[in-house]
Each structure stands twice: as structure tokens, then as C-alpha cells.
Amino acid sequence: MDNEQIAPVDEIDMAPGASDRGTLIHDSIGEFAKTYADKMPDDPVAAMTDIGERHFKPLADFPEARAFWWPRFLRIAEWLAGYETARRAKLSALHAEIGGSIPIRFGDGEFKLTVRADRIECLSDGRYAILDYKTGAPPTGKQVRMGLSPQLTLEAAILREGGFEGIAAGASVSELLYVRLSGNNPPGKSILLELKVNKSDAPQFPDDAADEARRKLEALIRAFENEDQAYTSLNLSMWSNRYGRYDDLARIKEWSALGFGEDIE
């Protein structure tokens, strides 16, 4: 069954939430980066504010949300202008909101891995940095390695296989970064993603992490090629901090009440 057929319906006139705020901020800074990919404007804060005004127009019907979110966006714009200026000095090219894909073949079939990267930078040394904007807390390195949040490593895998237009196969990735944009104090923060097998280990090189994520995804695809492979409803429950929208259908509460590890006839 297509999940869209059983998706919950939002309440009428429901006030925008955190995900809506993230979309507004993400779309605003994404448009700024695409518009000024080749050259920064003379006044980047003003340019970003103008773009933000357009994206925040839907909040006109929700003045309380706008009154809370707009000042945060202005603080983000001020911080991001300085961050952008510093980053641009290290770049030879910038790709913003760029789509990419690679085929993963298994048996007689093919799985197409498709992404839209927030930002890919070609650094002055010819290697690449991949950045992902976050308005909430970014995932930890452990969560990325476990496969709970593999977006950046899989984007790196696509890049290395030439899946982004204008970037040749065989390119090397030197940095994976989260840019957290909260609008608080500080308004933004750049966080280098470090992936370690053990705490005492040196971080994995991004190229190696990308290759590992690619192998793990292919192994998962091949596992589900087997018709006997079950689709479990709740994996790694210790990492789940909320009740899922489909957990009622899977009767999670009912089975959980019986106790984990018990034999159920």
C-alpha cells in the first residue's frame, strides 16, 4: 500500500510547526546560495532578508508564528552572511540545491539512489565539501555510522561515482559538515561530522565513510530482494523518542505490553 493513502490529515487552519519553520529557512538560504553561487552580493544580509521576506509571506495569517520566527531568521541572515563570506574564500565553485543519483544494480533489477544536496563546494585544492543545513539538532557521528542518518555519507558516495552533474567521477570528499541554523545564541554553527568506529580511533576519512555507506545500502537492498525478508515496523527502538504515525497500524503498544523477548504464539 502506498503510504500516501494512509497519511494522517492535518487539522484545518493548524498553526505552522517546527518543520514548517525549517522549510522556510531552508528555502530562503537555498535560494540565496543558488542566486549568488558565482558571486556574493554587495550587501548579503539585505539580499538574504529580501529573499526571506518572500518565503515568509505565508505566515501573514499566523502573526504569532511570524513574530517568533522572523527575528530568528534575521539573526541567522546576519551570521550566515559572515560565514558565507569566509567559506567563499576557500572555493573554486559552489553547487546549491543540486540533485544527483546513481544506479545500484542487484540481480536483474536496479535501485536508483536519488538525493538533493543542500550545498556542495569545490575547494581550492580540487576536493569537495558537502554541507547540510539543519534548523534542529544534527545527528551524531554514531547515528550516521549506524545508518540512521546516512544522508551526507550517501551524498558523498553519489559524488564519488559522478552522480552530480558537473562533478566528475572519482572526485574526493574532504569535509562533511552540518550547518546548524537556530537563530539563538549563537544564531548558527558549523559542525564537522567526525565518524569513528571507537571513541579512541581517529576519524574516518569522508571518502572511506562514503564507500562504507554505499556498501551497507547495497547489502540492505540485496537483503530485501529476498521475498522472505520481513519488513519490521520498529527497528532500533532505543533510538526512537516518539510514537510513529504508523505504530497504531503495527499494534506497537499492544505487542510492547507483552514484554520484549517473550515468546508470542
Secondary structure as UniProt FT lines:
FT   HELIX           3..6
FT   TURN            12..13
FT   HELIX           18..35
FT   HELIX           44..55
FT   HELIX           57..61
FT   HELIX           63..88
FT   TURN            89..90
FT   STRAND          91..106
FT   TURN            107..108
FT   STRAND          109..123
FT   TURN            124..125
FT   STRAND          128..134
FT   HELIX           141..146
FT   HELIX           151..160
FT   TURN            161..162
FT   TURN            165..166
FT   TURN            169..170
FT   STRAND          173..181
FT   STRAND          188..192
FT   TURN            199..200
FT   HELIX           206..225
FT   TURN            227..228
FT   HELIX           237..239
FT   TURN            245..251
FT   HELIX           252..256
FT   TURN            257..258
FT   TURN            260..261
//
